[in-house]
C-alpha cells in the first residue's frame, strides 16, 4: 500500500536539489533579494563575477553591493515595481559594479518566487558578458582606427582585398567597387611592384610583418610613391586569417623635403646655388683638382653701383634686374660650371676641369670673365627704368698651394676689390700683394669708424670769389685728422666710405657741422651774406629720408636755408629723372639752393638739366686746367657758360690755380671762381680774417 508523499519533505528535497543546482552554475550569477533589497541568496558564480563571498553579501543590501551610484534610484523603483506587480522587468544588458569598483557587463533577467507561508523573493540571474563587452570594445576601437586618416586595406591570406577605408579612396582614387574582391596587385601598382608583393607575402608568412616603399598609380594614372606597412592577423591556432596594410603617400613628404633642400641650398630669388651649396661644390672641386692634377678657377663678380640703383628704383626693380643678369650669366656657362649667388649683388662662378698648366687655365678664366663683363654691360629693359651698368670681377686659379675653400673665396673677393680700385668694369687676378692691400683697407675702415665716433673729422672752407676777388660763398670740404698720418684729403678715404656705407653717417655729420657754422657766421657782419656749399654724394642722395634730414638739421640748428647750398653730382641725371626732380623740388621748398657739381663730365641731357631746379653750375676743374693748352676745353667752357645764360643759372669755375686761367675764364664770360689762385681750403677760424683781407683788397 502506498502512502501519499509528505509535502514538507518533498519541498525540502526540491529546495535542496535546486539550491545545489544554482550553486553549481558557473556562468550565471543568481542572487535572491527581499522587498527591501536585502540579499538572501548568493551563489558561487556571484562570488566570481562580483567579487563578494557569500558570507560578505548575505544580509547586506543590493544597492550597496553591485549597483553603481548613478543607477540606485532607478533600481530601487524597479525592485519595488516587481514586488508590487509580481512580474519581472524585461531582460537586458546592464553595467553593474564589482567589489573593486570596476564595471561588470551582464545580461540580467528577473523572476519573483512566492512560496506559501514564506516571504516573496526576487531572483536575479546575471550572465557574465565581460568578454563580449571587451570584444565589442575592441571592435569599436578597430572600426575607429579603420576610419582614420591613414589609408588602410584588409586582404585575405592570398592578397584579395576584403575592405578599404575612406582614406584609401582619398589617396588612391579607388573606391570599394574598384578594390574589394580584387587582388591587391590589380590596384595600379608600378615599378617592381610584383616582386615587392611576393616579398611582402613571404615576409608576412615568415615573420608576420613587412614594410617598404612601393610605387603606385592613382586611379587616374598619376604615379606616386607610398610607404606600406603590412601585418598578419592570426587565429588562435596560428593560421593567418587576414593581412592589414597601411599606406602613407610620400608625395607631400618628398615635396616638402625638396622644398627644404631648395631653401637650404638655393637662392630663392634667382634659384641659383647659394653660398652653402657653393662651399660644398668648392670643397669637391678642390679635392678633384688635386686628385687628378687639374686646375679650376673662381670668378667673384660684383655689380658696380648696384646699391645706388636699388635704392633709387626700389628693391622690386633691383630683384628683377638680378634675375635677368643671373639668367644671362647662366646661359654663358657650361653645364659642369657652377654659378652661385653669394649675396646681394655678388655672384661666384666655379669652373672645373681646366688645363693643368696655370697659364692656360688662367687664360680660360680670363676669356670667360671678359665674356661675362660684356654680357653684364649690355642694357636691361626693366620697364620704366632702363639699366646699363658694369661689373667688377676677381679671379683666383687653384690649386696652387694649401689654400682651402674659404681662403680661395677670400682671394677671389680681394681680386674683385682690385678691379673696383682699377676703375671698375674690369677683371683682376689674385696675387699675394693683395693681402697687404686688404690689411690696409681694413685698417682704413676701422679708422673711419673711429673718426666718426671720436670726432677726428673737420671741415675746411674754400672761398668762391667774384671778378673783384671778393668772396660770395664758401665750399665746405671734409678733412680727416688721422692720429698717425696727419691731415688726410677726401681722395684718401671717400671712395671707401661710399663703398662701406659710412658716407651716409659722414654726410649727416658734415651737414650738421656746416649748418652750425652758418649760424655762428650769421652773427659776423662780413660773413652773414655768404653761402656755404655742402657736397651730397650719390649714396646720400639715394637715402629716402634726405629731405627730412635736411629739414630737421635746419630746424635744430636755426641755420638760414637761403645761405645753404647743396652740391649734387651730374651723374644723378642718368637715374630716374622724375624721382630726382621730385626730390630736388622738395629740397628747394625748404629754401636751400642747389648746385650741379663737376658739370660737363657726366651724361646729362639738356632736357634733364632744364627740368632740374638748380641755381648754379660748377665747371669741372679738368676743363679749367686745360685752358690755354686745349682749344676744345675753351669751347666746352664757352658752351657751358652759354647754356647757363640761357637757363639763367650762376656759374662757378673750379680749380682756378693761375692768373692765366682766371683771365681766360673772365674773357669767356665766367665771373665766379674757386681755386688755389685765391685761397686754399682753411679751417673755420681762419675764414673771418681771410674775408676781411679780401674785402679790403
C-alpha positions, 0 to 999 in steps of 0.5 A: 500500500502506498502512502501519499508523499509528505509535502514538507519533505518533498519541498525540502528535497526540491529546495535542496536539489535546486539550491545545489543546482544554482550553486553549481552554475558557473556562468550565471550569477543568481542572487535572491533579494527581499522587498527591501533589497536585502540579499538572501541568496548568493551563489558561487558564480556571484562570488566570481563575477562580483567579487563578494563571498557569500558570507560578505553579501548575505544580509547586506543590501543590493544597492550597496553591493553591485549597483553603481551610484548613478543607477540606485534610484532607478533600481530601487523603483524597479525592485519595488515595481516587481514586488508590487506587480509580481512580474519581472522587468524585461531582460537586458544588458546592464553595467553593474559594479564589482567589489573593486569598483570596476564595471561588470557587463551582464545580461540580467533577467528577473523572476519573483518566487512566492512560496506559501507561508514564506516571504516573496523573493526576487531572483536575479540571474546575471550572465557574465558578458565581460568578454563580449563587452571587451570584444565589442570594445575592441571592435569599436576601437578597430572600426575607429582606427579603420576610419582614420586618416591613414589609408588602410586595406584588409586582404585575405591570406592570398592578397584579395582585398576584403575592405578599404577605408575612406582614406584609401579612396582619398589617396588612391582614387579607388573606391570599394567597387574598384578594390574589394574582391580584387587582388591587391596587385590589380590596384595600379601598382608600378615599378617592381611592384610584383616582386615587392608583393611576393616579398611582402607575402613571404615576409608576412608568412615568415615573420608576420610583418613587412614594410617598404616603399612601393610605387603606385598609380592613382586611379587616374594614372598619376604615379606616386610613391607610398610607404606600406606597412603590412601585418598578419592577423592570426587565429588562435591556432596560428593560421593567418586569417587576414593581412592589414596594410597601411599606406602613407603617400610620400608625395607631400613628404618628398615635396616638402623635403625638396622644398627644404633642400631648395631653401637650404641650398638655393637662392630663392630669388634667382634659384641659383646655388647659394653660398652653402651649396657653393662651399660644398661644390668648392670643397669637391672641386678642390679635392678633384683638382688635386686628385687628378692634377687639374686646375679650376678657377673662381670668378667673384663678380660684383655689380658696380653701383648696384646699391645706388640703383636699388635704392633709387628704383626700389628693391622690386626693380633691383630683384628683377634686374638680378634675375635677368643678369643671373639668367644671362650669366647662366646661359654663358656657362657650361653645364659642369660650371657652377654659378652661385649667388653669394649675396646681394649683388655678388655672384661666384662662378666655379669652373672645373676641369681646366688645363693643368698648366696655370697659364692656360687655365688662367687664360680660360678664366680670363676669356670667360670673365671678359665674356661675362663683363660684356654680357653684364654691360649690355642694357636691361629693359626693366620697364620704366627704368632702363639699366646699363651698368658694369661689373667688377670681377676677381679671379683666383686659379687653384690649386696652387698651394694649401689654400682651402675653400674659404681662403680661395673665396677670400682671394677671389673677393680681394681680386674683385676689390682690385678691379673696383680700385682699377676703375671698375668694369674690369677683371683682376687676378689674385696675387699675394700683394693683395693681402697687404692691400686688404690689411690696409683697407681694413685698417682704413675702415676701422679708422673711419669708424673711429673718426666718426665716433671720436670726432677726428673729422673737420671741415675746411672752407674754400672761398668762391670769389667774384671778378673783384676777388671778393668772396660770395660763398664758401665750399665746405670740404671734409678733412680727416685728422688721422692720429698717425698720418696727419691731415688726410684729403677726401681722395684718401678715404671717400671712395671707401666710405661710399663703398662701406656705407659710412658716407651716409653717417659722414654726410649727416655729420658734415651737414650738421657741422656746416649748418652750425657754422652758418649760424655762428657766421650769421652773427659776423657782419662780413660773413652773414651774406655768404653761402656755404656749399655742402657736397651730397654724394650719390649714396646720400642722395639715394637715402629716402629720408634726405629731405627730412634730414635736411629739414630737421638739421635746419630746424635744430640748428636755426641755420638760414636755408637761403645761405645753404647750398647743396652740391649734387653730382651730374651723374644723378641725371642718368637715374630716374629723372622724375624721382630726382626732380621730385626730390630736388623740388622738395629740397628747394621748398625748404629754401636751400639752393642747389648746385650741379657739381663737376658739370660737363663730365657726366651724361646729362641731357639738356632736357634733364638739366632744364627740368632740374631746379638748380641755381648754379653750375660748377665747371669741372676743374679738368676743363679749367686746367686745360685752358690755354693748352686745349682749344676744345676745353675753351669751347666746352667752357664757352658752351657751358657758360652759354647754356647757363645764360640761357637757363639763367643759372650762376656759374662757378669755375673750379680749380682756378690755380693761375692768373692765366686761367682766371683771365681766360675764364673772365674773357669767356664770360665766367665771373665766379671762381674757386681755386688755389689762385685765391685761397686754399681750403682753411679751417673755420677760424681762419675764414673771418680774417681771410674775408676781411683781407679780401674785402679790403683788397 
